[in-house]
Amino acid sequence: MSTENTKEKTQNAQDVISEKAREIWLAGLGIFSTIEEEGSKLFNNFMEKGKELENKGEEFEKRAKEKAEKLPSLEEIGKFVEDKVNVAFGKIGITSQNEVSDLSAKVDKLTDTVEQLVKKMEDAAKSSSKTSK
């Protein structure tokens, strides 16, 4: 009986192992089937979320470009700064480059006028010295 009892225990152990192996096999098939079904759903879900994110990025880019177009140009910023600096210099009594340029032009004009007057006076002096001789 002990041999028969051992055979029976061995058979029971083999049956239990076979049953567990079959359960593991079926669980694996179930996982594969679920991944196959749910995988395509997940893939489609990921695609939709990707499209949404892409659209948000495009909208953000569009808004950023619109805001950038509303900003003043570098020339406008430069002119604004120059004007403010000139106003500040004027308040503390420092002349601006434009004022120096204007004064320089006026001095040049005045020099030309004086030179013309000097020439006329010299010519007049020469004429009167010829007529008095």
FITI-434173 format. One record per residue: residue in three letters; x, y, z negated of N, C-alpha, C in turn; residue number from 1. Coordinates in steps of 0.05 Angstrom, whole numbers, plus 32768, in hexadecimal, padded with zeros to 4 digits. Layout:
! FITI-434173
{residu:Ala&n_px:X&n_py:Y&n_pz:Z&ca_px:X&ca_py:Y&ca_pz:Z&c_px:X&c_py:Y&c_pz:Z&num:NUM} .
...
***
This chain:
! FITI-434173
{residu:Met&n_px:8010&n_py:7FE8&n_pz:8000&ca_px:8000&ca_py:8000&ca_pz:8000&c_px:8011&c_py:8019&c_pz:8000&num:1} .
{residu:Ser&n_px:8027&n_py:8018&n_pz:7FF6&ca_px:8037&ca_py:802F&ca_pz:7FF5&c_px:8040&c_py:8037&c_pz:8011&num:2} .
{residu:Thr&n_px:8045&n_py:8024&n_pz:8023&ca_px:804C&ca_py:802A&ca_pz:803E&c_px:8034&c_py:8036&c_pz:804C&num:3} .
{residu:Glu&n_px:801D&n_py:802A&n_pz:8047&ca_px:8005&ca_py:8034&ca_pz:8054&c_px:7FFF&c_py:8050&c_pz:8049&num:4} .
{residu:Asn&n_px:8003&n_py:8054&n_pz:8030&ca_px:7FFF&ca_py:806E&ca_pz:8023&c_px:8012&c_py:8083&c_pz:802F&num:5} .
{residu:Thr&n_px:802A&n_py:807B&n_pz:8033&ca_px:803E&ca_py:808D&ca_pz:803F&c_px:8037&c_py:8094&c_pz:805B&num:6} .
{residu:Lys&n_px:802E&n_py:807F&n_pz:806B&ca_px:8025&ca_py:8084&ca_pz:8086&c_px:800E&c_py:8097&c_pz:8087&num:7} .
{residu:Glu&n_px:7FFC&n_py:8093&n_pz:8075&ca_px:7FE4&ca_py:80A4&ca_pz:8074&c_px:7FEC&c_py:80C1&c_pz:806D&num:8} .
{residu:Lys&n_px:7FFE&n_py:80C4&n_pz:805A&ca_px:8007&ca_py:80DF&ca_pz:8052&c_px:8016&c_py:80EC&c_pz:806A&num:9} .
{residu:Thr&n_px:8026&n_py:80DC&n_pz:8077&ca_px:8035&ca_py:80E6&ca_pz:808E&c_px:8022&c_py:80EF&c_pz:80A4&num:10} .
{residu:Gln&n_px:800D&n_py:80DE&n_pz:80A9&ca_px:7FF9&ca_py:80E4&ca_pz:80BD&c_px:7FEA&c_py:80FE&c_pz:80B6&num:11} .
{residu:Asn&n_px:7FE3&n_py:8100&n_pz:809C&ca_px:7FD5&ca_py:8118&ca_pz:8093&c_px:7FE6&c_py:8131&c_pz:8097&num:12} .
{residu:Ala&n_px:8000&n_py:812F&n_pz:8091&ca_px:8012&ca_py:8145&ca_pz:8094&c_px:8015&c_py:814D&c_pz:80B2&num:13} .
{residu:Gln&n_px:8017&n_py:8138&n_pz:80C3&ca_px:8019&ca_py:813D&ca_pz:80E0&c_px:7FFF&c_py:814A&c_pz:80EA&num:14} .
{residu:Asp&n_px:7FE8&n_py:8141&n_pz:80E0&ca_px:7FCF&ca_py:814D&ca_pz:80E8&c_px:7FCD&c_py:816B&c_pz:80DF&num:15} .
{residu:Val&n_px:7FD6&n_py:8170&n_pz:80C7&ca_px:7FD5&ca_py:818B&ca_pz:80BD&c_px:7FE8&c_py:819D&c_pz:80CE&num:16} .
{residu:Ile&n_px:8000&n_py:8193&n_pz:80D3&ca_px:8014&ca_py:81A2&ca_pz:80E3&c_px:8009&c_py:81A6&c_pz:8100&num:17} .
{residu:Ser&n_px:7FFD&n_py:8192&n_pz:810C&ca_px:7FF1&ca_py:8194&ca_pz:8126&c_px:7FDB&c_py:81A9&c_pz:8127&num:18} .
{residu:Glu&n_px:7FCA&n_py:81A8&n_pz:8112&ca_px:7FB4&ca_py:81BB&ca_pz:8110&c_px:7FBF&c_py:81D8&c_pz:810D&num:19} .
{residu:Lys&n_px:7FD3&n_py:81DB&n_pz:80FC&ca_px:7FDE&ca_py:81F6&ca_pz:80F8&c_px:7FEC&c_py:8200&c_pz:8112&num:20} .
{residu:Ala&n_px:7FFA&n_py:81EE&n_pz:8120&ca_px:8007&ca_py:81F5&ca_pz:8139&c_px:7FF2&c_py:81FE&c_pz:814E&num:21} .
{residu:Arg&n_px:7FDB&n_py:81EF&n_pz:814E&ca_px:7FC5&ca_py:81F6&ca_pz:8161&c_px:7FBA&c_py:8211&c_pz:8159&num:22} .
{residu:Glu&n_px:7FB6&n_py:8216&n_pz:8140&ca_px:7FAC&ca_py:8230&ca_pz:8137&c_px:7FBF&c_py:8247&c_pz:813F&num:23} .
{residu:Ile&n_px:7FD8&n_py:8242&n_pz:813B&ca_px:7FEC&ca_py:8257&ca_pz:8143&c_px:7FEB&c_py:825B&c_pz:8161&num:24} .
{residu:Trp&n_px:7FE9&n_py:8246&n_pz:8170&ca_px:7FE7&ca_py:8248&ca_pz:818D&c_px:7FCF&c_py:8258&c_pz:8195&num:25} .
{residu:Leu&n_px:7FB8&n_py:8252&n_pz:8189&ca_px:7F9F&ca_py:8260&ca_pz:818F&c_px:7FA1&c_py:827E&c_pz:8187&num:26} .
{residu:Ala&n_px:7FAE&n_py:8283&n_pz:8170&ca_px:7FB1&ca_py:829E&ca_pz:8167&c_px:7FC2&c_py:82AE&c_pz:817C&num:27} .
{residu:Gly&n_px:7FD7&n_py:82A1&n_pz:8186&ca_px:7FE9&ca_py:82AD&ca_pz:819A&c_px:7FD9&c_py:82B3&c_pz:81B3&num:28} .
{residu:Leu&n_px:7FC8&n_py:82A0&n_pz:81BC&ca_px:7FB8&ca_py:82A5&ca_pz:81D4&c_px:7FA4&c_py:82BC&c_pz:81CF&num:29} .
{residu:Gly&n_px:7F99&n_py:82BD&n_pz:81B6&ca_px:7F87&ca_py:82D3&ca_pz:81AF&c_px:7F95&c_py:82EE&c_pz:81B0&num:30} .
{residu:Ile&n_px:7FAD&n_py:82EF&n_pz:81A5&ca_px:7FBD&ca_py:8308&ca_pz:81A6&c_px:7FC2&c_py:8310&c_pz:81C2&num:31} .
{residu:Phe&n_px:7FCB&n_py:82FD&n_pz:81D3&ca_px:7FD0&ca_py:8303&ca_pz:81EF&c_px:7FB7&c_py:830E&c_pz:81FD&num:32} .
{residu:Ser&n_px:7FA0&n_py:8301&n_pz:81F8&ca_px:7F87&ca_py:830A&ca_pz:8205&c_px:7F80&c_py:8326&c_pz:81FB&num:33} .
{residu:Thr&n_px:7F82&n_py:832B&n_pz:81E1&ca_px:7F7B&ca_py:8345&ca_pz:81D6&c_px:7F8E&c_py:835B&c_pz:81E1&num:34} .
{residu:Ile&n_px:7FA7&n_py:8355&n_pz:81E3&ca_px:7FBA&ca_py:8369&ca_pz:81EE&c_px:7FB3&c_py:836E&c_pz:820B&num:35} .
{residu:Glu&n_px:7FAC&n_py:835A&n_pz:821A&ca_px:7FA5&ca_py:835D&ca_pz:8236&c_px:7F8C&c_py:836F&c_pz:8238&num:36} .
{residu:Glu&n_px:7F78&n_py:836A&n_pz:8228&ca_px:7F60&ca_py:837A&ca_pz:8229&c_px:7F64&c_py:8397&c_pz:821E&num:37} .
{residu:Glu&n_px:7F6F&n_py:8398&n_pz:8206&ca_px:7F72&ca_py:83B1&ca_pz:81F8&c_px:7F8A&c_py:83C1&c_pz:8204&num:38} .
{residu:Gly&n_px:7F9D&n_py:83B3&n_pz:8210&ca_px:7FB4&ca_py:83C1&ca_pz:821B&c_px:7FAC&c_py:83D4&c_pz:8231&num:39} .
{residu:Ser&n_px:7F9A&n_py:83CC&n_pz:8243&ca_px:7F92&ca_py:83DD&ca_pz:8258&c_px:7F81&c_py:83F5&c_pz:824D&num:40} .
{residu:Lys&n_px:7F72&n_py:83EF&n_pz:8238&ca_px:7F63&ca_py:8406&ca_pz:822C&c_px:7F77&c_py:8419&c_pz:821F&num:41} .
{residu:Leu&n_px:7F8B&n_py:840F&n_pz:8211&ca_px:7F9F&ca_py:8420&ca_pz:8206&c_px:7FAE&c_py:8430&c_pz:821B&num:42} .
{residu:Phe&n_px:7FB6&n_py:8422&n_pz:8231&ca_px:7FC4&ca_py:842F&ca_pz:8247&c_px:7FB3&c_py:8446&c_pz:8252&num:43} .
{residu:Asn&n_px:7F9A&n_py:8441&n_pz:8257&ca_px:7F88&ca_py:8456&ca_pz:8261&c_px:7F85&c_py:846D&c_pz:824D&num:44} .
{residu:Asn&n_px:7F83&n_py:8466&n_pz:8234&ca_px:7F81&ca_py:847A&ca_pz:821F&c_px:7F9A&c_py:848B&c_pz:821E&num:45} .
{residu:Phe&n_px:7FB2&n_py:847F&n_pz:8221&ca_px:7FCB&ca_py:848D&ca_pz:8221&c_px:7FCD&c_py:84A0&c_pz:823A&num:46} .
{residu:Met&n_px:7FC3&n_py:8496&n_pz:8250&ca_px:7FC3&ca_py:84A7&ca_pz:8269&c_px:7FB2&c_py:84C0&c_pz:8264&num:47} .
{residu:Glu&n_px:7F9A&n_py:84BC&n_pz:8259&ca_px:7F88&ca_py:84D3&ca_pz:8254&c_px:7F95&c_py:84E7&c_pz:8242&num:48} .
{residu:Lys&n_px:7FA1&n_py:84DD&n_pz:822C&ca_px:7FAE&ca_py:84EF&ca_pz:821A&c_px:7FC5&c_py:84FE&c_pz:8227&num:49} .
{residu:Gly&n_px:7FD4&n_py:84F0&n_pz:8239&ca_px:7FE9&ca_py:84FC&ca_pz:8248&c_px:7FDF&c_py:8512&c_pz:825A&num:50} .
{residu:Lys&n_px:7FC9&n_py:850D&n_pz:8267&ca_px:7FBD&ca_py:8522&ca_pz:8279&c_px:7FB5&c_py:853B&c_pz:8268&num:51} .
{residu:Glu&n_px:7FA9&n_py:8536&n_pz:8251&ca_px:7FA0&ca_py:854C&ca_pz:8240&c_px:7FB8&c_py:855D&c_pz:8238&num:52} .
{residu:Leu&n_px:7FCE&n_py:854F&n_pz:8230&ca_px:7FE6&ca_py:855D&ca_pz:8227&c_px:7FF2&c_py:856D&c_pz:823F&num:53} .
{residu:Glu&n_px:7FF2&n_py:8561&n_pz:8256&ca_px:7FFD&ca_py:856E&ca_pz:826E&c_px:7FEC&c_py:8587&c_pz:8274&num:54} .
{residu:Asn&n_px:7FD2&n_py:8585&n_pz:8272&ca_px:7FC0&ca_py:859D&ca_pz:8277&c_px:7FC6&c_py:85B3&c_pz:8262&num:55} .
{residu:Lys&n_px:7FC9&n_py:85AB&n_pz:8249&ca_px:7FCF&ca_py:85BF&ca_pz:8234&c_px:7FEA&c_py:85CD&c_pz:823B&num:56} .
{residu:Gly&n_px:7FFD&n_py:85BD&n_pz:8244&ca_px:8017&ca_py:85C9&ca_pz:824B&c_px:8015&c_py:85DD&c_pz:8262&num:57} .
{residu:Glu&n_px:8005&n_py:85D5&n_pz:8276&ca_px:8001&ca_py:85E7&ca_pz:828D&c_px:7FF3&c_py:8601&c_pz:8285&num:58} .
{residu:Glu&n_px:7FDF&n_py:85FE&n_pz:8273&ca_px:7FD1&ca_py:8615&ca_pz:8269&c_px:7FE3&c_py:8627&c_pz:8259&num:59} .
{residu:Phe&n_px:7FF4&n_py:861B&n_pz:8249&ca_px:8007&ca_py:862B&ca_pz:8239&c_px:801A&c_py:863A&c_pz:824B&num:60} .
{residu:Glu&n_px:8024&n_py:862C&n_pz:8260&ca_px:8036&ca_py:8639&ca_pz:8273&c_px:8029&c_py:8650&c_pz:8281&num:61} .
{residu:Lys&n_px:8010&n_py:864D&n_pz:8289&ca_px:8001&ca_py:8662&ca_pz:8297&c_px:7FFE&c_py:867A&c_pz:8284&num:62} .
{residu:Arg&n_px:7FF6&n_py:8676&n_pz:826B&ca_px:7FF3&ca_py:868C&ca_pz:8258&c_px:800D&c_py:869A&c_pz:8254&num:63} .
{residu:Ala&n_px:8023&n_py:868B&n_pz:8252&ca_px:803D&ca_py:8697&ca_pz:824D&c_px:8045&c_py:86A8&c_pz:8265&num:64} .
{residu:Lys&n_px:8040&n_py:869F&n_pz:827D&ca_px:8047&ca_py:86AF&ca_pz:8295&c_px:8036&c_py:86C8&c_pz:8296&num:65} .
{residu:Glu&n_px:801D&n_py:86C6&n_pz:828F&ca_px:800C&ca_py:86DE&ca_pz:828F&c_px:8016&c_py:86F3&c_pz:827B&num:66} .
{residu:Lys&n_px:801E&n_py:86EA&n_pz:8263&ca_px:8029&ca_py:86FC&ca_pz:824F&c_px:8043&c_py:8708&c_pz:8258&num:67} .
{residu:Ala&n_px:8054&n_py:86F8&n_pz:8265&ca_px:806E&ca_py:8702&ca_pz:826E&c_px:806A&c_py:8717&c_pz:8284&num:68} .
{residu:Glu&n_px:8055&n_py:8714&n_pz:8295&ca_px:8050&ca_py:8727&ca_pz:82AA&c_px:8047&c_py:8742&c_pz:829F&num:69} .
{residu:Lys&n_px:803B&n_py:8742&n_pz:8287&ca_px:8031&ca_py:875A&ca_pz:827B&c_px:8047&c_py:876A&c_pz:826D&num:70} .
{residu:Leu&n_px:805E&n_py:875D&n_pz:8268&ca_px:8074&ca_py:876B&ca_pz:825B&c_px:8080&c_py:8780&c_pz:826E&num:71} .
{residu:Pro&n_px:808B&n_py:8795&n_pz:8262&ca_px:8098&ca_py:87AA&ca_pz:8273&c_px:80B1&c_py:879F&c_pz:827F&num:72} .
{residu:Ser&n_px:80B9&n_py:87AB&n_pz:8296&ca_px:80D1&ca_py:87A3&ca_pz:82A4&c_px:80EA&c_py:87AD&c_pz:8294&num:73} .
{residu:Leu&n_px:8101&n_py:87A3&n_pz:829B&ca_px:8119&ca_py:87AC&ca_pz:828E&c_px:811E&c_py:87CA&c_pz:8293&num:74} .
{residu:Glu&n_px:8117&n_py:87D3&n_pz:82AC&ca_px:811B&ca_py:87EF&ca_pz:82B2&c_px:8109&c_py:8800&c_pz:82A0&num:75} .
{residu:Glu&n_px:80F0&n_py:87F7&n_pz:829C&ca_px:80DE&ca_py:8806&ca_pz:828B&c_px:80E7&c_py:8807&c_pz:826E&num:76} .
{residu:Ile&n_px:80F2&n_py:87F0&n_pz:8265&ca_px:80FC&ca_py:87EF&ca_pz:8249&c_px:8114&c_py:8802&c_pz:8247&num:77} .
{residu:Gly&n_px:8126&n_py:8801&n_pz:825B&ca_px:813D&ca_py:8812&ca_pz:825B&c_px:8136&c_py:8830&c_pz:825A&num:78} .
{residu:Lys&n_px:8123&n_py:8837&n_pz:826B&ca_px:8119&ca_py:8853&ca_pz:826C&c_px:810D&c_py:885C&c_pz:8251&num:79} .
{residu:Phe&n_px:80FD&n_py:884A&n_pz:8245&ca_px:80F1&ca_py:884F&ca_pz:822B&c_px:8106&c_py:8854&c_pz:8216&num:80} .
{residu:Val&n_px:811A&n_py:8843&n_pz:8215&ca_px:8130&ca_py:8846&ca_pz:8202&c_px:813F&c_py:8860&c_pz:8207&num:81} .
{residu:Glu&n_px:8146&n_py:8865&n_pz:8220&ca_px:8154&ca_py:887D&ca_pz:8227&c_px:8145&c_py:8896&c_pz:821E&num:82} .
{residu:Asp&n_px:812B&n_py:8896&n_pz:8223&ca_px:811A&ca_py:88AD&ca_pz:821B&c_px:811B&c_py:88B1&c_pz:81FD&num:83} .
{residu:Lys&n_px:8118&n_py:889B&n_pz:81EE&ca_px:8118&ca_py:889C&ca_pz:81D1&c_px:8133&c_py:88A6&c_pz:81C6&num:84} .
{residu:Val&n_px:8149&n_py:889D&n_pz:81D2&ca_px:8163&ca_py:88A5&ca_pz:81C9&c_px:8167&c_py:88C3&c_pz:81CF&num:85} .
{residu:Asn&n_px:815E&n_py:88CC&n_pz:81E7&ca_px:8160&ca_py:88E9&ca_pz:81ED&c_px:8150&c_py:88FA&c_pz:81DA&num:86} .
{residu:Val&n_px:8138&n_py:88F1&n_pz:81D2&ca_px:8128&ca_py:88FF&ca_pz:81BF&c_px:8136&c_py:8901&c_pz:81A4&num:87} .
{residu:Ala&n_px:8141&n_py:88EA&n_pz:819C&ca_px:8150&ca_py:88E9&ca_pz:8182&c_px:8168&c_py:88FC&c_pz:8183&num:88} .
{residu:Phe&n_px:8177&n_py:88FB&n_pz:8199&ca_px:818E&ca_py:890D&ca_pz:819C&c_px:8186&c_py:892A&c_pz:819B&num:89} .
{residu:Gly&n_px:8170&n_py:8930&n_pz:81A9&ca_px:8165&ca_py:894B&ca_pz:81A9&c_px:815E&c_py:8955&c_pz:818D&num:90} .
{residu:Lys&n_px:8154&n_py:8943&n_pz:817D&ca_px:814C&ca_py:894B&ca_pz:8161&c_px:8164&c_py:8952&c_pz:8150&num:91} .
{residu:Ile&n_px:817A&n_py:8944&n_pz:8155&ca_px:8192&ca_py:8949&ca_pz:8145&c_px:81A6&c_py:895C&c_pz:8153&num:92} .
{residu:Gly&n_px:819E&n_py:8966&n_pz:816A&ca_px:81AE&ca_py:897B&ca_pz:8177&c_px:81C4&c_py:8970&c_pz:818A&num:93} .
{residu:Ile&n_px:81C3&n_py:8958&n_pz:8192&ca_px:81D6&ca_py:894C&ca_pz:81A4&c_px:81CA&c_py:894E&c_pz:81C0&num:94} .
{residu:Thr&n_px:81D9&n_py:8958&n_pz:81D3&ca_px:81CE&ca_py:895A&ca_pz:81EE&c_px:81CF&c_py:893F&c_pz:81FC&num:95} .
{residu:Ser&n_px:81BC&n_py:893B&n_pz:820E&ca_px:81BA&ca_py:8922&ca_pz:821C&c_px:81CB&c_py:8924&c_pz:8236&num:96} .
{residu:Gln&n_px:81CF&n_py:890D&n_pz:8242&ca_px:81DE&ca_py:890C&ca_pz:825B&c_px:81D0&c_py:891C&c_pz:8271&num:97} .
{residu:Asn&n_px:81B5&n_py:891B&n_pz:8271&ca_px:81A6&ca_py:892A&ca_pz:8285&c_px:81AA&c_py:8948&c_pz:8281&num:98} .
{residu:Glu&n_px:81AA&n_py:8951&n_pz:8269&ca_px:81AE&ca_py:896D&ca_pz:8264&c_px:81CA&c_py:8976&c_pz:826C&num:99} .
{residu:Val&n_px:81DE&n_py:8965&n_pz:8267&ca_px:81F9&ca_py:896C&ca_pz:826F&c_px:81FB&c_py:896D&c_pz:828D&num:100} .
{residu:Ser&n_px:81EE&n_py:895A&n_pz:829B&ca_px:81ED&ca_py:895A&ca_pz:82B8&c_px:81E0&c_py:8972&c_pz:82C3&num:101} .
{residu:Asp&n_px:81C9&n_py:897A&n_pz:82B7&ca_px:81BB&ca_py:8992&ca_pz:82C0&c_px:81CC&c_py:89AB&c_pz:82BC&num:102} .
{residu:Leu&n_px:81D9&n_py:89AD&n_pz:82A5&ca_px:81EA&ca_py:89C4&ca_pz:82A0&c_px:8202&c_py:89C5&c_pz:82B3&num:103} .
{residu:Ser&n_px:820D&n_py:89AE&n_pz:82B9&ca_px:8224&ca_py:89AC&ca_pz:82CB&c_px:821B&c_py:89B5&c_pz:82E7&num:104} .
{residu:Ala&n_px:8204&n_py:89AE&n_pz:82F0&ca_px:81FA&ca_py:89B6&ca_pz:830A&c_px:81F5&c_py:89D5&c_pz:830A&num:105} .
{residu:Lys&n_px:81EB&n_py:89E0&n_pz:82F4&ca_px:81E7&ca_py:89FD&ca_pz:82F3&c_px:8202&c_py:8A0C&c_pz:82F3&num:106} .
{residu:Val&n_px:8216&n_py:8A01&n_pz:82E5&ca_px:8230&ca_py:8A0E&ca_pz:82E5&c_px:823C&c_py:8A0D&c_pz:8301&num:107} .
{residu:Asp&n_px:8239&n_py:89F6&n_pz:830F&ca_px:8244&ca_py:89F5&ca_pz:832A&c_px:8236&c_py:8A09&c_pz:833C&num:108} .
{residu:Lys&n_px:821C&n_py:8A0C&n_pz:8339&ca_px:820D&ca_py:8A20&ca_pz:8349&c_px:8217&c_py:8A3C&c_pz:8343&num:109} .
{residu:Leu&n_px:821A&n_py:8A42&n_pz:8329&ca_px:8223&ca_py:8A5C&ca_pz:8320&c_px:823F&c_py:8A62&c_pz:832B&num:110} .
{residu:Thr&n_px:8251&n_py:8A4E&n_pz:832A&ca_px:826C&ca_py:8A51&ca_pz:8335&c_px:826B&c_py:8A58&c_pz:8352&num:111} .
{residu:Asp&n_px:825B&n_py:8A4A&n_pz:8361&ca_px:8258&ca_py:8A50&ca_pz:837E&c_px:824F&c_py:8A6D&c_pz:8382&num:112} .
{residu:Thr&n_px:823C&n_py:8A75&n_pz:8373&ca_px:8231&ca_py:8A90&ca_pz:8376&c_px:8246&c_py:8AA5&c_pz:836F&num:113} .
{residu:Val&n_px:8255&n_py:8AA0&n_pz:835A&ca_px:826A&ca_py:8AB3&ca_pz:8352&c_px:8280&c_py:8AB4&c_pz:8368&num:114} .
{residu:Glu&n_px:8287&n_py:8A9D&n_pz:8373&ca_px:829B&ca_py:8A9D&ca_pz:8389&c_px:8291&c_py:8AAD&c_pz:83A1&num:115} .
{residu:Gln&n_px:8277&n_py:8AAA&n_pz:83A7&ca_px:826C&ca_py:8AB9&ca_pz:83BE&c_px:826D&c_py:8AD7&c_pz:83B8&num:116} .
{residu:Leu&n_px:8267&n_py:8ADF&n_pz:839F&ca_px:8267&ca_py:8AFB&ca_pz:8398&c_px:8284&c_py:8B07&c_pz:8399&num:117} .
{residu:Val&n_px:8297&n_py:8AF6&n_pz:838F&ca_px:82B3&ca_py:8AFF&ca_pz:838F&c_px:82BC&c_py:8B03&c_pz:83AC&num:118} .
{residu:Lys&n_px:82B4&n_py:8AF1&n_pz:83BE&ca_px:82BC&ca_py:8AF4&ca_pz:83DA&c_px:82AF&c_py:8B0D&c_pz:83E7&num:119} .
{residu:Lys&n_px:8296&n_py:8B12&n_pz:83E0&ca_px:8288&ca_py:8B2A&ca_pz:83EB&c_px:8296&c_py:8B43&c_pz:83E0&num:120} .
{residu:Met&n_px:829E&n_py:8B42&n_pz:83C7&ca_px:82AB&ca_py:8B5A&ca_pz:83BB&c_px:82C6&c_py:8B5E&c_pz:83C8&num:121} .
{residu:Glu&n_px:82D5&n_py:8B48&n_pz:83CD&ca_px:82EF&ca_py:8B4A&ca_pz:83DA&c_px:82EB&c_py:8B55&c_pz:83F6&num:122} .
{residu:Asp&n_px:82D7&n_py:8B4A&n_pz:8405&ca_px:82D2&ca_py:8B53&ca_pz:8420&c_px:82CA&c_py:8B71&c_pz:8420&num:123} .
{residu:Ala&n_px:82BA&n_py:8B79&n_pz:840C&ca_px:82B1&ca_py:8B95&ca_pz:840B&c_px:82C9&c_py:8BA7&c_pz:8404&num:124} .
{residu:Ala&n_px:82DB&n_py:8B9D&n_pz:83F3&ca_px:82F3&ca_py:8BAD&ca_pz:83EC&c_px:8305&c_py:8BB0&c_pz:8404&num:125} .
{residu:Lys&n_px:8308&n_py:8B9B&n_pz:8414&ca_px:8319&ca_py:8B9C&ca_pz:842C&c_px:830C&c_py:8BAF&c_pz:8440&num:126} .
{residu:Ser&n_px:82F2&n_py:8BAF&n_pz:8443&ca_px:82E5&ca_py:8BC1&ca_pz:8456&c_px:82E8&c_py:8BDE&c_pz:844D&num:127} .
{residu:Ser&n_px:82E5&n_py:8BE3&n_pz:8434&ca_px:82E7&ca_py:8BFF&ca_pz:842C&c_px:8304&c_py:8C08&c_pz:842D&num:128} .
{residu:Ser&n_px:8317&n_py:8BF7&n_pz:8429&ca_px:8333&ca_py:8C00&ca_pz:842B&c_px:833A&c_py:8C06&c_pz:8449&num:129} .
{residu:Lys&n_px:832E&n_py:8BF8&n_pz:845C&ca_px:8332&ca_py:8BFC&ca_pz:8478&c_px:8325&c_py:8C17&c_pz:8481&num:130} .
{residu:Thr&n_px:830E&n_py:8C1C&n_pz:8476&ca_px:82FF&ca_py:8C34&ca_pz:847E&c_px:830C&c_py:8C4D&c_pz:8471&num:131} .
{residu:Ser&n_px:8318&n_py:8C4B&n_pz:845A&ca_px:8325&ca_py:8C62&ca_pz:844D&c_px:8340&c_py:8C68&c_pz:8459&num:132} .
{residu:Lys&n_px:834C&n_py:8C58&n_pz:8468&ca_px:8366&ca_py:8C5C&ca_pz:8474&c_px:8363&c_py:8C6C&c_pz:848C&num:133} .
***
